[in-house]
Amino acid sequence: MSREDAAIPAAQPVHFREAISFLRNKTRVPTGQWADLWRDEHTRGFMVAGAAKDQLIADFQGAILKAMQNGETLESFRRDFDQIVKKHGWSYNGSRGWRSKVIFETNLRQAYNAGRWVQAQRLKSRRPNLRYVSVQDERTRPHHRAWHGTILPVDHPWWDKHHPPNGWNCRCSVMSVSDREMKRRGWKISAPPPDILTRRRINTSAGARIVEAPAGIDSGFDYNPGLGAFGRARQASILKLEDHRTEEFFAPGYIPPGFNPDEPPAIEPRKPQRPLVDYLQQPTEPEMLKRLHDAIGGDHAVYLDPFGHRVAITDSIVTHWNNDPEKLRTRDAMFGQFEELIQSPSEIWLGFARRPDGKVILKRRYINVVTDAGNRPALIFIAEEREGFVGFHEVGLQGTTIIGGRVPSSLRLGKFRRGKLIYRREG
């Protein structure tokens, strides 16, 4: 073990439930480079730069979770790292020592600080302030050294960008502070340190781009991991008034080369693997459930998408529609299309939404366009997975002008074809 590695602590400090929840609840995302997800997108997406297969990403996520739960060291994680690399034949950039350390430390420190945030939110009525804590040794960055001892209210906007970790190998943390402790130690609320934005050049799978970040914070680290994962504690009465319509949508960190987000490419319709069926005119819940079970072969089914990501279909796709009878109608015609829609879609889009409380939601959308018995474009099926829940949409094409047998790129899909196009079926 090198001298540098000897200074790396075991995972023991982060095996509290909030940190474990932070990592476990992340959705696996295939990427080419670390910057393919940007800032607080990392709070919802688990990725390993250059890992494109879901099972490979899942094995890394499981190994880090095991390390957190058992208080394992970097050396023990490296044994898991070697087994995962060998199992999948994965080729990665950099040395074994450097790459395994980056994966291990970045995820543990992010989870630890996210857990500290949710604890601070829970305790803020009794401990209303946060204090920035840096290690204060020869390895501490100058800005982080200067921020040491900064005390601000838990919900002060300064923490939205400066909550640790604030860069690669950043060892900073925060501590919650009560008013009594402030008085006893003679501490005062600080003036927020000034933000001096700097421009940097970074590399993504789409090429180089220029980004801005506050001085003292590495590119892409200017966000609060706990805020993105858990949000701020809000009054229940306020939360009841907020729904998905108040979410702020934003695209992932880069745009694929040659792709114009304002003019998505046209979708080629195709004949469905299973024929379309007529929908029930006045369906009841038992009738809908029976149709679902007949279509998927039971009361639930799990399908793998082209990346190996698992999508579960359950009774909830019927029961949650009961509050809106209009939505219940016609949906049963889709049930037989679920398998193809997930396993072989026309497109898969990845996007994010930020709730008013700061929490980030990852959305994965599957789109398929199918033809009718006369080989004419007939229906667009859309599945949206968010936080483990799957919702479905159907768009009819009757009365629509189809040019050259293609569905126009703008056809009633603008709100669905947003974000990052991560998969497009060939042929």
Long-range contacts (C-beta under 8 A, 24 or more apart in sequence): 1-75, 2-97, 5-74, 5-75, 5-97, 5-101, 8-73, 8-74, 8-101, 8-105, 10-71, 10-72, 10-73, 11-67, 11-68, 11-70, 11-71, 11-72, 11-73, 11-108, 12-71, 13-112, 14-68, 14-108, 14-111, 14-112, 14-115, 15-68, 15-69, 15-70, 15-71, 16-115, 16-119, 17-115, 18-114, 18-115, 18-116, 18-118, 18-119, 18-230, 19-68, 19-111, 19-112, 19-114, 19-115, 20-65, 20-68, 20-69, 20-111, 20-115, 21-115, 22-110, 22-111, 22-114, 22-115, 22-118, 22-225, 22-226, 22-229, 22-230, 23-61, 23-64, 23-65, 23-68, 23-107, 23-111, 24-65, 25-229, 26-61, 27-362, 27-364, 28-54, 28-57, 28-58, 28-61, 28-309, 29-57, 29-350, 29-362, 30-54, 30-57, 30-307, 30-422, 31-205, 32-204, 32-205, 33-203, 33-204, 33-205, 34-220, 35-202, 35-203, 35-204, 35-219, 35-220, 35-253, 35-254, 36-204, 36-205, 36-252, 36-253, 36-254, 37-252, 37-253, 38-220, 38-252, 38-253, 38-254, 39-220, 39-221, 39-222, 39-223, 39-253, 40-223, 40-224, 40-225, 40-227, 40-228, 40-354, 40-360, 41-252, 41-253, 41-352, 41-360, 41-362, 42-110, 42-220, 42-223, 42-225, 42-228, 43-114, 43-223, 43-225, 43-227, 43-228, 43-229, 43-360, 44-228, 44-229, 44-352, 44-360, 44-361, 44-362, 45-362, 48-103, 49-93, 50-90, 50-92, 50-93, 51-90, 52-307, 53-88, 53-307, 53-308, 54-304, 54-305, 54-307, 54-308, 54-309, 54-310, 55-88, 55-308, 56-84, 56-88, 56-90, 59-84, 59-87, 59-88, 60-84, 60-103, 64-103, 64-104, 64-107, 64-108, 67-104, 67-108, 68-108, 68-111, 74-100, 74-101, 74-104, 74-105, 77-104, 78-104, 102-168, 105-169, 106-165, 106-168, 109-164, 109-165, 109-170, 109-171, 110-165, 110-225, 111-225, 112-173, 113-163, 113-164, 113-165, 113-173, 113-174, 113-225, 113-226, 114-225, 114-226, 114-229, 114-230, 115-226, 116-173, 116-174, 116-176, 116-226, 117-163, 117-174, 117-224, 117-225, 117-226, 117-227, 117-230, 118-226, 118-229, 118-230, 119-176, 120-154, 120-174, 120-176, 120-226, 121-154, 121-226, 121-230, 121-232, 121-233, 122-233, 123-176, 124-154, 124-155, 124-176, 124-233, 126-178, 127-154, 127-176, 127-177, 127-178, 127-181, 128-153, 128-154, 128-178, 128-179, 129-153, 129-154, 129-176, 129-177, 129-178, 129-179, 129-182, 129-189, 130-154, 130-156, 130-159, 130-174, 130-175, 130-176, 130-177, 131-174, 131-175, 131-176, 131-177, 131-187, 132-162, 132-164, 132-172, 132-174, 133-172, 133-173, 133-174, 133-175, 134-171, 134-172, 135-171, 135-172, 139-171, 140-171, 141-166, 141-167, 141-170, 141-216, 142-216, 143-215, 143-216, 143-217, 144-170, 144-172, 144-216, 146-193, 146-216, 147-172, 147-193, 147-216, 149-187, 149-190, 150-190, 150-192, 150-193, 151-177, 151-182, 151-187, 151-188, 151-189, 151-190, 152-189, 152-190, 152-192, 153-189, 155-232, 156-192, 158-192, 158-193, 159-224, 159-227, 160-223, 160-224, 160-227, 160-358, 161-195, 161-214, 161-217, 161-222, 161-223, 161-224, 162-193, 162-214, 162-217, 162-222, 163-223, 163-224, 163-225, 163-226, 163-227, 165-221, 165-225, 166-216, 166-217, 166-218, 166-221, 166-222, 167-217, 167-218, 167-221, 168-218, 168-221, 170-218, 170-221, 204-253, 204-254, 205-254, 205-256, 206-254, 206-255, 206-256, 206-257, 207-257, 209-254, 220-253, 224-358, 227-358, 227-359, 228-354, 228-358, 228-359, 228-360, 229-359, 229-360, 230-359, 231-355, 231-357, 231-358, 231-359, 232-357, 232-358, 234-357, 239-357, 242-355, 242-356, 242-357, 244-353, 246-355, 246-356, 247-353, 247-354, 247-355, 247-356, 247-361, 248-353, 248-354, 248-355, 249-351, 249-352, 249-353, 249-418, 249-419, 250-351, 250-352, 250-353, 250-354, 251-351, 251-352, 251-418, 251-419, 251-420, 252-350, 252-351, 252-352, 252-419, 252-420, 254-420, 255-420, 256-420, 256-421, 259-421, 261-418, 263-409, 263-410, 264-409, 264-413, 264-417, 264-421, 265-409, 265-424, 266-406, 266-407, 266-408, 266-409, 267-346, 267-347, 267-367, 267-369, 267-380, 267-406, 267-407, 267-409, 268-346, 268-369, 268-405, 268-406, 268-407, 269-369, 269-370, 269-371, 269-377, 269-378, 269-405, 269-406, 269-407, 270-346, 270-369, 270-370, 270-371, 271-370, 271-371, 271-375, 272-337, 272-340, 272-370, 272-371, 273-339, 273-340, 273-344, 274-336, 274-337, 274-339, 274-340, 275-336, 275-373, 276-333, 276-336, 276-337, 276-370, 276-372, 276-373, 276-378, 276-379, 277-332, 277-333, 277-336, 278-333, 279-329, 279-330, 279-331, 279-332, 279-333, 280-329, 280-332, 281-329, 282-329, 283-328, 283-329, 283-332, 285-318, 285-319, 285-322, 285-328, 287-332, 288-318, 288-321, 288-328, 288-331, 288-332, 289-315, 289-318, 291-332, 291-335, 292-317, 292-318, 292-332, 292-335, 294-335, 295-335, 295-336, 295-338, 296-335, 296-338, 296-339, 301-338, 301-339, 303-338, 303-339, 303-342, 303-343, 304-342, 304-343, 305-342, 305-343, 305-345, 305-348, 305-366, 305-423, 306-343, 306-344, 306-345, 306-348, 306-423, 307-348, 307-422, 307-423, 309-364, 311-342, 311-366, 311-383, 311-385, 311-390, 312-388, 312-390, 313-338, 313-390, 316-389, 316-390, 317-390, 317-391, 317-392, 320-391, 330-394, 331-392, 331-394, 333-394, 334-381, 334-392, 334-394, 337-368, 337-370, 337-381, 338-383, 338-392, 340-368, 341-366, 341-368, 341-381, 341-383, 342-366, 342-383, 344-368, 344-425, 345-383, 345-423, 345-425, 346-424, 346-425, 347-417, 347-421, 347-423, 347-424, 347-425, 348-421, 348-422, 348-423, 349-416, 349-417, 349-418, 349-419, 349-420, 349-421, 349-422, 350-419, 350-420, 350-422, 351-418, 351-419, 351-420, 352-419, 361-386, 361-387, 362-386, 362-387, 363-419, 365-416, 365-417, 365-419, 367-413, 367-416, 367-417, 369-407, 376-402, 377-402, 377-405, 377-406, 377-407, 380-407, 380-411, 380-412, 380-413, 382-413, 382-416, 384-416
